């Protein structure tokens, strides 16, 4: 079986979020090679600080599967998840996490609190970083440069 990345679909979601004025982060959840949920950040549109792309996608995937756990699912996200999203990924039992850009300021996987390294973390997904990192970083940098 060969690896197929779904980061392009996550990037599409990130671009759409940026076009709406949201921080351009996108996420897709894949089950058996098929995208079952896709989302971009929605914090401003919904006035909800928890509406990060990962959380919105997790919620949608749970509805699609009719389950609170996303066993055997992969999550592709354009930016290293924050601590809140990392905890949600663990609680959802995501099998594999693929992310693009690292986030030295707010990341929770390889930066900062490293949520998956805590003894209290009940589920550790496989983590693959740097997938399409340059394109993910460029999108974020362009978004913030336009606002400064």
C-alpha positions in Angstrom: 0.0 0.0 0.0 1.4 3.4 -1.0 1.0 6.6 1.0 -1.3 9.2 -0.3 -1.3 12.6 1.3 -4.5 14.6 1.7 -2.7 17.8 2.7 -3.9 19.5 -0.5 -7.5 19.1 0.6 -6.5 20.6 4.0 -4.8 23.4 2.2 -8.0 24.1 0.2 -9.9 24.4 3.6 -7.2 26.7 4.9 -7.4 29.0 1.9 -11.2 29.1 2.2 -10.8 30.0 5.9 -8.4 32.8 5.0 -10.8 34.1 2.4 -13.4 34.3 5.1 -11.1 36.3 7.4 -10.2 33.4 9.6 -6.7 32.4 10.4 -6.0 30.1 7.4 -5.8 26.6 9.0 -7.5 23.7 7.4 -8.1 20.1 8.4 -9.5 16.9 6.8 -10.3 13.6 8.4 -9.8 10.4 6.3 -11.2 7.0 6.9 -10.2 4.1 4.6 -8.7 6.5 2.1 -11.8 8.7 1.8 -12.2 12.2 3.2 -15.2 12.0 5.6 -14.9 15.5 7.1 -13.2 18.8 6.1 -13.1 22.1 7.8 -11.3 25.4 8.2 -11.0 27.6 11.2 -14.4 29.1 12.2 -13.6 30.9 15.4 -14.6 34.4 14.2 -17.7 33.3 12.2 -19.1 31.3 15.1 -17.8 33.5 18.0 -16.4 30.2 19.4 -12.8 30.0 20.5 -12.9 26.2 20.3 -13.9 26.3 16.6 -10.4 25.4 15.3 -10.2 23.5 12.1 -9.3 20.3 13.9 -12.2 20.5 16.4 -14.8 21.4 13.6 -13.5 18.4 11.5 -13.6 16.0 14.5 -17.1 17.0 15.3 -18.2 16.5 11.7 -16.5 13.1 11.4 -18.1 11.9 14.6 -21.5 12.8 13.1 -20.7 11.0 9.8 -19.5 7.8 11.6 -22.2 8.1 14.4 -19.5 7.5 17.0 -17.6 9.5 19.6 -14.3 7.8 18.6 -12.6 8.1 15.3 -10.8 4.7 15.4 -8.7 4.1 12.2 -9.0 7.7 11.0 -6.3 10.0 9.9 -6.2 13.8 10.5 -4.4 16.1 8.1 -4.0 19.7 9.3 -2.0 22.5 7.9 -0.6 23.7 11.2 0.7 21.9 14.3 -2.3 21.5 16.6 -2.5 23.6 19.7 -2.8 21.9 23.1 -6.6 22.1 23.0 -6.7 20.4 19.6 -4.0 17.8 20.6 -6.2 16.8 23.6 -9.2 16.5 21.3 -7.2 14.4 18.8 -6.2 12.0 21.7 -9.8 11.9 23.1 -11.2 11.1 19.6 -8.6 8.3 19.2 -7.4 9.5 15.9 -4.9 6.9 14.6 -2.5 9.1 12.6 -1.9 12.9 12.7 -0.2 14.5 9.7 0.6 18.2 10.0 2.3 20.8 7.8 3.8 23.9 9.5 5.2 23.8 13.0 3.9 26.3 15.5 6.6 27.5 17.9 4.3 30.0 19.5 1.1 27.9 20.1 1.9 24.3 19.1 1.1 21.5 21.5 2.7 18.5 19.8 6.4 19.2 19.2 6.4 22.6 20.8 5.2 23.9 24.2 3.4 21.4 26.4 3.9 18.4 24.1 0.5 17.0 25.0 1.1 13.4 23.7 4.2 13.1 25.9 2.1 13.4 29.2 1.3 10.4 31.2 -2.3 11.6 31.4 -2.6 11.4 27.6 -4.7 8.2 27.1 -4.1 7.7 23.4 -1.0 8.5 21.3 -1.6 8.8 17.6 1.2 8.3 15.2 2.5 11.7 14.3 4.1 12.8 11.0 5.1 16.5 10.7 6.4 18.7 7.9 3.9 17.4 5.3 3.8 20.3 2.8 5.3 22.6 5.4 6.6 25.2 3.1 3.2 25.8 1.4 1.4 25.8 4.8 3.9 28.3 6.2 3.7 30.5 3.2 -0.1 30.7 3.4 0.0 31.7 7.1 2.8 34.3 6.5 1.0 35.9 3.6 -2.2 36.1 5.7 -0.6 37.8 8.6 1.6 40.1 6.4 -1.6 41.4 4.7 -2.9 42.4 8.2 0.1 44.2 9.5 
